[in-house]
Each structure stands twice: as C-alpha cells, then as structure tokens.
Amino acid sequence: MTDHILIENPEAMPHVQVIRFNRPEKKNAITRAMYVRMTEALQAADQNPLIHVTAFLGTEGCFSAGNDMADFLAFAMGGAMGTEALDFLNALASATKPLVSGVDGLAIGIGTTIHMHCDLTIASDRSVFKTPFVDLALVPEAASSLIAPRVMGHQRAFALLAAGEAFSAAEAKESGLIWRVTAPEAVKAETLLAATKLAAKPPEALKIARDLIRGSSHDILSRIYEETGHFEAQLRSAEARAAFDAFVKRK
C-alpha cells in the first residue's frame, strides 16, 4: 500500500522532502511496495532542483522494525526475492543531496542501517538500535559491514552487526551512529529543523562539502552487492529456515 510511505513537502519547508513510515500496526515493517515508494522519492529528489534535503521519519514509538518478514519467508520457501530492496539501497547510497533522519523507539535491521547513509540522525532517548541479522542466520546489509567499522570501530560494529547487541540512543551517539539525542516529543521538530537549516545553505557548496566528507560511493555500492549475494544465499539455507521457524513459533 502506497499510504504505508507518506511523501510530504511541507509548505513551511519548500526545499525539504519528508519520507515518513506509516505502517504502525506492523511496527513500520518495510514491504516491497514501500521500498519502491521510497526509491522513487529519493530519485525524484535528486532530479528536482527545488528539493535540497530529504528527511526520514517514523511514527511514535517506532522508526521501523526492518524488512517485512513475510517477504523473507516467501523467498526462503522458493519465491522470488525481487530487486525492490536492492534498488532502494542503491538509491540511498547514491543520493546526491543530504539525508537526515529522526528516530523514536524501535530501529531494527534496516531500521538501524539506513542511518549509516544519513548525514544527521536525531533519536529520542527511548530509541533502541538492533540488527538481529545473524540471529536469523542472515548477514549485514546496506553496506553496514563496511560503514559501521569505519564509524564505530571493529568491536562496536561487531557487537551491533554480528553479536546482535541492542544499542541505546546514548550508546548509538557515543559510537557515532547518530548525531543527537532528544526527548521523544521533540524528535520530529528537531529533525525537520536540522533539515531546514541544511536546505537553506548554498546547495552547490553543500553538495561539494558532503561529497568530500563522504568520499566515493563506489566501495559502498560494491559492498551492497557483495552483502546481497550472501544475504540471498543465506535466506535459502537450512539454518535460516530453522531460525525463521523458531521466529514464527515465538510469534
């Protein structure tokens, strides 16, 4: 459903595009259709000279619980994976304009790794960042296996991506995963304020500065494809089926 992702261009912020998760009944778990909607929005922003910044937001108490498990289960049982998630990751890593994000509550799987591609992330003090990839017999995605060690160092990256340890907002800030911690009721306002301040800066100078800071995206895109190959192979593995069976039974 396209209304599970809301694309907003607030009148008071004419140069800001907001991508908002809107599936709270499923903890904003991301379906293939939602990935398509977000990819289209990112690509449109890159082509629209009036859009200077894109901001990601979730709903109260939840940014995103990650990929919809029904898609994983369908692929594990022999269905087609589709390219929707990969297309989104490519668009995310290739975005030419600043990305900011605001997190309140749960940020699981890609709900965590998406922020590694954002330039500024604000999180509420009740937010929790967790990537249970290995617990589901899967592997890191979104080039997180490359970006996280650069940002956080090996041990904290390993704790997040391999050991599956949960990070509080304070721990995420200390590790460099996010920029600022605030109260839950202030996340939206502070995120949009940060986006508005960036959008008011000279766009070409901001683009050059961002490109210099981030460096080439070639290695990021290469790692996304490498991770995806392992991810899809693991989804079809016997240990993944066992992990998914255990997950379904817990539900």
Contacts in CASP RR format, 6 or more apart in sequence:
PFRMAT RR
TARGET T0000
AUTHOR 0000-0000-0000
METHOD contacts of the structure
MODEL  1
MTDHILIENPEAMPHVQVIRFNRPEKKNAITRAMYVRMTEALQAADQNPL
IHVTAFLGTEGCFSAGNDMADFLAFAMGGAMGTEALDFLNALASATKPLV
SGVDGLAIGIGTTIHMHCDLTIASDRSVFKTPFVDLALVPEAASSLIAPR
VMGHQRAFALLAAGEAFSAAEAKESGLIWRVTAPEAVKAETLLAATKLAA
KPPEALKIARDLIRGSSHDILSRIYEETGHFEAQLRSAEARAAFDAFVKR
K
1 23 0 8 1.000
1 33 0 8 1.000
2 33 0 8 1.000
2 37 0 8 1.000
3 22 0 8 1.000
4 21 0 8 1.000
4 22 0 8 1.000
4 23 0 8 1.000
4 31 0 8 1.000
4 33 0 8 1.000
4 34 0 8 1.000
4 37 0 8 1.000
5 19 0 8 1.000
5 20 0 8 1.000
5 21 0 8 1.000
5 22 0 8 1.000
5 34 0 8 1.000
5 37 0 8 1.000
5 38 0 8 1.000
5 41 0 8 1.000
6 18 0 8 1.000
6 19 0 8 1.000
6 20 0 8 1.000
6 22 0 8 1.000
7 17 0 8 1.000
7 18 0 8 1.000
7 19 0 8 1.000
7 20 0 8 1.000
7 37 0 8 1.000
7 41 0 8 1.000
8 17 0 8 1.000
8 18 0 8 1.000
8 20 0 8 1.000
9 16 0 8 1.000
9 17 0 8 1.000
9 18 0 8 1.000
9 51 0 8 1.000
10 16 0 8 1.000
10 18 0 8 1.000
10 192 0 8 1.000
13 192 0 8 1.000
13 195 0 8 1.000
13 196 0 8 1.000
13 199 0 8 1.000
14 50 0 8 1.000
15 50 0 8 1.000
15 51 0 8 1.000
15 52 0 8 1.000
15 53 0 8 1.000
15 196 0 8 1.000
15 199 0 8 1.000
15 200 0 8 1.000
16 51 0 8 1.000
16 52 0 8 1.000
16 53 0 8 1.000
16 54 0 8 1.000
16 55 0 8 1.000
16 192 0 8 1.000
16 195 0 8 1.000
16 196 0 8 1.000
16 199 0 8 1.000
17 41 0 8 1.000
17 44 0 8 1.000
17 45 0 8 1.000
17 51 0 8 1.000
17 53 0 8 1.000
17 54 0 8 1.000
17 55 0 8 1.000
18 54 0 8 1.000
18 55 0 8 1.000
18 56 0 8 1.000
18 57 0 8 1.000
18 192 0 8 1.000
18 195 0 8 1.000
19 38 0 8 1.000
19 41 0 8 1.000
19 42 0 8 1.000
19 54 0 8 1.000
19 55 0 8 1.000
19 56 0 8 1.000
19 57 0 8 1.000
20 56 0 8 1.000
20 57 0 8 1.000
20 58 0 8 1.000
20 59 0 8 1.000
21 28 0 8 1.000
21 30 0 8 1.000
21 34 0 8 1.000
21 56 0 8 1.000
21 57 0 8 1.000
21 58 0 8 1.000
21 59 0 8 1.000
21 62 0 8 1.000
21 63 0 8 1.000
21 64 0 8 1.000
22 28 0 8 1.000
22 58 0 8 1.000
22 59 0 8 1.000
23 29 0 8 1.000
23 31 0 8 1.000
23 34 0 8 1.000
24 59 0 8 1.000
24 60 0 8 1.000
24 62 0 8 1.000
26 65 0 8 1.000
26 68 0 8 1.000
27 62 0 8 1.000
27 64 0 8 1.000
27 65 0 8 1.000
27 106 0 8 1.000
27 108 0 8 1.000
28 58 0 8 1.000
28 59 0 8 1.000
28 62 0 8 1.000
28 63 0 8 1.000
28 64 0 8 1.000
28 65 0 8 1.000
28 66 0 8 1.000
29 64 0 8 1.000
29 65 0 8 1.000
29 66 0 8 1.000
29 67 0 8 1.000
29 68 0 8 1.000
29 69 0 8 1.000
30 64 0 8 1.000
30 66 0 8 1.000
30 67 0 8 1.000
30 68 0 8 1.000
30 85 0 8 1.000
30 110 0 8 1.000
31 68 0 8 1.000
31 70 0 8 1.000
31 71 0 8 1.000
32 68 0 8 1.000
32 71 0 8 1.000
32 82 0 8 1.000
32 84 0 8 1.000
32 85 0 8 1.000
33 84 0 8 1.000
35 84 0 8 1.000
35 85 0 8 1.000
35 87 0 8 1.000
35 88 0 8 1.000
36 84 0 8 1.000
36 87 0 8 1.000
36 88 0 8 1.000
38 88 0 8 1.000
38 91 0 8 1.000
39 84 0 8 1.000
39 87 0 8 1.000
39 88 0 8 1.000
39 91 0 8 1.000
41 54 0 8 1.000
42 54 0 8 1.000
42 88 0 8 1.000
42 91 0 8 1.000
42 92 0 8 1.000
42 95 0 8 1.000
43 91 0 8 1.000
44 51 0 8 1.000
45 51 0 8 1.000
45 54 0 8 1.000
45 95 0 8 1.000
45 97 0 8 1.000
46 95 0 8 1.000
46 96 0 8 1.000
46 97 0 8 1.000
51 97 0 8 1.000
52 97 0 8 1.000
52 98 0 8 1.000
52 198 0 8 1.000
52 199 0 8 1.000
52 201 0 8 1.000
52 203 0 8 1.000
52 206 0 8 1.000
53 97 0 8 1.000
53 98 0 8 1.000
53 99 0 8 1.000
53 100 0 8 1.000
53 195 0 8 1.000
53 196 0 8 1.000
53 198 0 8 1.000
53 199 0 8 1.000
54 95 0 8 1.000
54 97 0 8 1.000
54 98 0 8 1.000
54 99 0 8 1.000
54 100 0 8 1.000
54 195 0 8 1.000
55 99 0 8 1.000
55 100 0 8 1.000
55 101 0 8 1.000
55 102 0 8 1.000
55 191 0 8 1.000
55 192 0 8 1.000
55 195 0 8 1.000
56 63 0 8 1.000
56 99 0 8 1.000
56 100 0 8 1.000
56 101 0 8 1.000
56 102 0 8 1.000
56 114 0 8 1.000
56 118 0 8 1.000
57 63 0 8 1.000
57 101 0 8 1.000
57 102 0 8 1.000
57 187 0 8 1.000
57 188 0 8 1.000
57 191 0 8 1.000
58 64 0 8 1.000
58 102 0 8 1.000
58 103 0 8 1.000
58 104 0 8 1.000
59 104 0 8 1.000
60 104 0 8 1.000
60 184 0 8 1.000
61 104 0 8 1.000
61 105 0 8 1.000
61 106 0 8 1.000
61 124 0 8 1.000
61 126 0 8 1.000
61 184 0 8 1.000
62 104 0 8 1.000
62 105 0 8 1.000
62 106 0 8 1.000
63 101 0 8 1.000
63 102 0 8 1.000
63 103 0 8 1.000
63 104 0 8 1.000
63 105 0 8 1.000
63 106 0 8 1.000
63 107 0 8 1.000
63 111 0 8 1.000
63 127 0 8 1.000
64 106 0 8 1.000
64 107 0 8 1.000
64 108 0 8 1.000
64 109 0 8 1.000
64 110 0 8 1.000
64 111 0 8 1.000
64 114 0 8 1.000
65 106 0 8 1.000
65 108 0 8 1.000
65 109 0 8 1.000
65 111 0 8 1.000
66 108 0 8 1.000
66 109 0 8 1.000
66 110 0 8 1.000
66 111 0 8 1.000
67 85 0 8 1.000
67 109 0 8 1.000
67 110 0 8 1.000
69 244 0 8 1.000
69 247 0 8 1.000
71 81 0 8 1.000
72 136 0 8 1.000
72 235 0 8 1.000
72 244 0 8 1.000
73 244 0 8 1.000
73 248 0 8 1.000
75 81 0 8 1.000
75 232 0 8 1.000
75 235 0 8 1.000
75 236 0 8 1.000
76 235 0 8 1.000
76 236 0 8 1.000
76 240 0 8 1.000
76 241 0 8 1.000
76 244 0 8 1.000
78 236 0 8 1.000
81 232 0 8 1.000
81 235 0 8 1.000
85 110 0 8 1.000
86 224 0 8 1.000
86 225 0 8 1.000
86 228 0 8 1.000
89 141 0 8 1.000
89 142 0 8 1.000
89 143 0 8 1.000
89 224 0 8 1.000
89 228 0 8 1.000
90 221 0 8 1.000
90 224 0 8 1.000
92 99 0 8 1.000
92 114 0 8 1.000
92 117 0 8 1.000
92 142 0 8 1.000
93 117 0 8 1.000
93 142 0 8 1.000
93 143 0 8 1.000
93 217 0 8 1.000
93 220 0 8 1.000
93 221 0 8 1.000
93 224 0 8 1.000
94 217 0 8 1.000
94 221 0 8 1.000
95 117 0 8 1.000
96 207 0 8 1.000
97 203 0 8 1.000
97 207 0 8 1.000
98 119 0 8 1.000
98 120 0 8 1.000
98 195 0 8 1.000
98 198 0 8 1.000
98 206 0 8 1.000
98 210 0 8 1.000
99 117 0 8 1.000
99 118 0 8 1.000
99 119 0 8 1.000
100 118 0 8 1.000
100 119 0 8 1.000
100 120 0 8 1.000
100 121 0 8 1.000
100 122 0 8 1.000
100 191 0 8 1.000
100 194 0 8 1.000
100 195 0 8 1.000
100 198 0 8 1.000
101 114 0 8 1.000
101 115 0 8 1.000
101 118 0 8 1.000
101 120 0 8 1.000
101 121 0 8 1.000
101 122 0 8 1.000
101 191 0 8 1.000
102 121 0 8 1.000
102 122 0 8 1.000
102 123 0 8 1.000
102 187 0 8 1.000
102 188 0 8 1.000
102 190 0 8 1.000
102 191 0 8 1.000
103 115 0 8 1.000
103 121 0 8 1.000
103 122 0 8 1.000
103 123 0 8 1.000
103 124 0 8 1.000
103 127 0 8 1.000
103 129 0 8 1.000
103 169 0 8 1.000
103 178 0 8 1.000
103 187 0 8 1.000
104 123 0 8 1.000
104 124 0 8 1.000
104 126 0 8 1.000
104 127 0 8 1.000
104 184 0 8 1.000
104 187 0 8 1.000
105 123 0 8 1.000
105 124 0 8 1.000
105 126 0 8 1.000
105 127 0 8 1.000
105 128 0 8 1.000
105 184 0 8 1.000
106 127 0 8 1.000
106 128 0 8 1.000
107 115 0 8 1.000
107 123 0 8 1.000
107 127 0 8 1.000
107 128 0 8 1.000
107 129 0 8 1.000
107 130 0 8 1.000
108 130 0 8 1.000
108 131 0 8 1.000
108 132 0 8 1.000
109 130 0 8 1.000
109 131 0 8 1.000
109 132 0 8 1.000
109 133 0 8 1.000
109 141 0 8 1.000
110 141 0 8 1.000
110 142 0 8 1.000
112 129 0 8 1.000
112 130 0 8 1.000
112 131 0 8 1.000
112 144 0 8 1.000
112 160 0 8 1.000
112 177 0 8 1.000
113 131 0 8 1.000
113 140 0 8 1.000
113 141 0 8 1.000
113 142 0 8 1.000
113 144 0 8 1.000
114 142 0 8 1.000
115 121 0 8 1.000
115 129 0 8 1.000
115 177 0 8 1.000
115 178 0 8 1.000
116 142 0 8 1.000
116 143 0 8 1.000
116 144 0 8 1.000
116 147 0 8 1.000
116 148 0 8 1.000
116 151 0 8 1.000
116 177 0 8 1.000
117 142 0 8 1.000
117 147 0 8 1.000
119 198 0 8 1.000
119 210 0 8 1.000
120 179 0 8 1.000
120 180 0 8 1.000
120 194 0 8 1.000
120 198 0 8 1.000
121 177 0 8 1.000
121 178 0 8 1.000
121 179 0 8 1.000
121 180 0 8 1.000
122 178 0 8 1.000
122 179 0 8 1.000
122 180 0 8 1.000
122 181 0 8 1.000
122 182 0 8 1.000
122 187 0 8 1.000
122 190 0 8 1.000
122 191 0 8 1.000
122 194 0 8 1.000
123 129 0 8 1.000
123 169 0 8 1.000
123 172 0 8 1.000
123 173 0 8 1.000
123 178 0 8 1.000
123 180 0 8 1.000
123 181 0 8 1.000
123 182 0 8 1.000
123 187 0 8 1.000
124 169 0 8 1.000
124 181 0 8 1.000
124 182 0 8 1.000
124 183 0 8 1.000
124 184 0 8 1.000
124 186 0 8 1.000
124 187 0 8 1.000
125 169 0 8 1.000
125 170 0 8 1.000
125 181 0 8 1.000
125 182 0 8 1.000
125 183 0 8 1.000
125 184 0 8 1.000
126 169 0 8 1.000
126 184 0 8 1.000
127 168 0 8 1.000
127 169 0 8 1.000
127 172 0 8 1.000
127 181 0 8 1.000
128 166 0 8 1.000
128 167 0 8 1.000
128 168 0 8 1.000
128 169 0 8 1.000
129 160 0 8 1.000
129 166 0 8 1.000
129 167 0 8 1.000
129 168 0 8 1.000
129 169 0 8 1.000
129 172 0 8 1.000
129 177 0 8 1.000
129 178 0 8 1.000
130 160 0 8 1.000
130 164 0 8 1.000
130 165 0 8 1.000
130 166 0 8 1.000
130 167 0 8 1.000
131 140 0 8 1.000
131 144 0 8 1.000
131 160 0 8 1.000
131 161 0 8 1.000
131 164 0 8 1.000
132 164 0 8 1.000
133 139 0 8 1.000
133 140 0 8 1.000
133 141 0 8 1.000
133 161 0 8 1.000
133 162 0 8 1.000
133 164 0 8 1.000
134 161 0 8 1.000
134 162 0 8 1.000
134 163 0 8 1.000
134 164 0 8 1.000
135 164 0 8 1.000
135 243 0 8 1.000
136 240 0 8 1.000
136 243 0 8 1.000
136 244 0 8 1.000
136 247 0 8 1.000
137 234 0 8 1.000
137 237 0 8 1.000
137 239 0 8 1.000
137 240 0 8 1.000
137 242 0 8 1.000
137 243 0 8 1.000
138 231 0 8 1.000
138 234 0 8 1.000
138 235 0 8 1.000
138 240 0 8 1.000
139 145 0 8 1.000
139 227 0 8 1.000
139 230 0 8 1.000
139 231 0 8 1.000
139 234 0 8 1.000
140 148 0 8 1.000
140 161 0 8 1.000
140 162 0 8 1.000
140 227 0 8 1.000
141 224 0 8 1.000
141 227 0 8 1.000
141 228 0 8 1.000
141 231 0 8 1.000
142 224 0 8 1.000
142 227 0 8 1.000
143 220 0 8 1.000
143 221 0 8 1.000
143 223 0 8 1.000
143 224 0 8 1.000
143 227 0 8 1.000
144 161 0 8 1.000
144 227 0 8 1.000
145 157 0 8 1.000
145 161 0 8 1.000
145 223 0 8 1.000
145 227 0 8 1.000
146 219 0 8 1.000
146 220 0 8 1.000
146 223 0 8 1.000
147 220 0 8 1.000
148 156 0 8 1.000
148 157 0 8 1.000
148 160 0 8 1.000
148 161 0 8 1.000
148 177 0 8 1.000
149 157 0 8 1.000
151 157 0 8 1.000
151 175 0 8 1.000
151 176 0 8 1.000
151 177 0 8 1.000
152 160 0 8 1.000
152 175 0 8 1.000
152 176 0 8 1.000
152 177 0 8 1.000
156 175 0 8 1.000
159 165 0 8 1.000
159 167 0 8 1.000
160 167 0 8 1.000
160 175 0 8 1.000
160 177 0 8 1.000
167 175 0 8 1.000
167 177 0 8 1.000
169 178 0 8 1.000
169 181 0 8 1.000
170 181 0 8 1.000
172 178 0 8 1.000
173 179 0 8 1.000
173 180 0 8 1.000
173 181 0 8 1.000
180 190 0 8 1.000
182 190 0 8 1.000
198 206 0 8 1.000
234 240 0 8 1.000
END
